[in-house]
C-alpha cells in the first residue's frame, strides 16, 4: 500500500510539471499565434493538425512503450520536451513560421511518449472505491499549478517573448527526471485494431464521454482564452493575473467533489456537472456580463466536470478488465480524446467566424448538455 501511495504521488508530481509546460505553452501559445496571424482559423489550425497526427500515431507509441517499458518512454518524452526551445529560438531569429510548425511536431512527439505510460500507470495504481478522491487530489494539485502558471507566463511573454516561456517550461518538465527514476518499469503488449475498438461498447462510451468534455474543455475554452485576451486590451500580464485569480477559486470545490464521487453514481455526476458547464457557457455568451465572474464560475464547473470525466475514464479502462485488455482501452482513449479535441477546435473556430464569440459559447454549451444526456 505504501508503495502504491508513493507511486501515485510520483505520478502526480510528474503530471504537475507537465501541466506547467502544457498550460504555459498551449494556453498562451494560442494567443501568441492569434497575435501573429490575426485569424482564429490559422491560430487553431496547427493544434488541429497536431492532435489528428497524435491520434493516428498513438497506437505505435503504445507498442513502443510496451516493448521498452514505461520508464524509458517517459525519459524519451522529457528528451523531446528538452529540445523544444530550439525551433522557437530559430523562429525568433528568422520569423519563419515553419519553425513554429517544427516546434509543434517536437512537442507532440513528446506528448506521444508522455501520455501512454502515464495513463497506463495511473490505471494500475488507483482503485475504484477511492478513485474519486485520488483523481480530485491530482486535479487540486494541477489546479494550484494552473493558478501559478498564467501569472508567470503572462509576465514572461510581456517582457521576454514566447521563447522565455518555452525555456522556463522546459526547465520545469526536466525536473520530472527525478520522480521518473523512482517509478517502477512496466512492460505490456499492445494488440488492438480500430475495427475491434468500434465494436467495443466501453470504448464507444469512452469516446462519447471525451467528445462531450472536450467540446468545452478544448473548443470553448481555447476560444474563451482569445476572447479574454481581447477583453483585457491584449495585455499578456493582465490576462495572466485574471486567470490566476479565477483558477484559485476552484480548489475547494474540487476537494469536496472528489469525496462525493467516491460514494455517488459517477455517470449521474457527469451528467449533472454537464449542466454546470451549460450555464457556464450561457454566462460567457451574455453581452456585457463581467468576465471575472463568468471565468470564476467556469473554473468551478470545469474542475468538477473534468474530475468526473477522468474518474469514469479510469473506471472504463481498468475495472473488471484483465491486463491484456487495459492497453487497448488506453490506446482507444488517446485516439478518442485527441480526435475529439481536433473536432472541438474546428467547430469552435468555424462558429466564431460565422456567428461571433458569444453565440459560439451558447451553442457549445447546448452541445455539451445534449451529448451528456446520451451518456449512459
Buried (B, 14 or more C-beta within 10 A) or exposed (E): EEEEEBBBBBBBBBBBBBBBBBBBBBBBBBBBBBBBBEEBBBBBBBBBBBBBBBBEBBBEBBBBBBEBBBBBBBBBBBBBBBBBBBBBBBBEEEEEBEBBBBBBBBBBBBBBBBBBBBBBBBBBBBEBEEBBBBBBBBBBBBBBBBBBBBBBBBBBBBEEBBBBBBBBBBBBBBBBBEBBEEBEEBEBEBEBEEEEBEEBEBBBBBBBBBBBBBBBBBBBBBBBBBBBBEBBEEBBBBBBBBBBBBBBBBBEBBBEBBEBBBEBEBBEBBBBBBBBBBBBBBBBBEEEEEBEEBBBBBBBBBBBBBBBBBBBBBBBBBEEBEEEBBBBBBBBBBBBBBBBBBBBBBBBBBBBEEEEBBEBBBBBBEBBBEBBEEBE
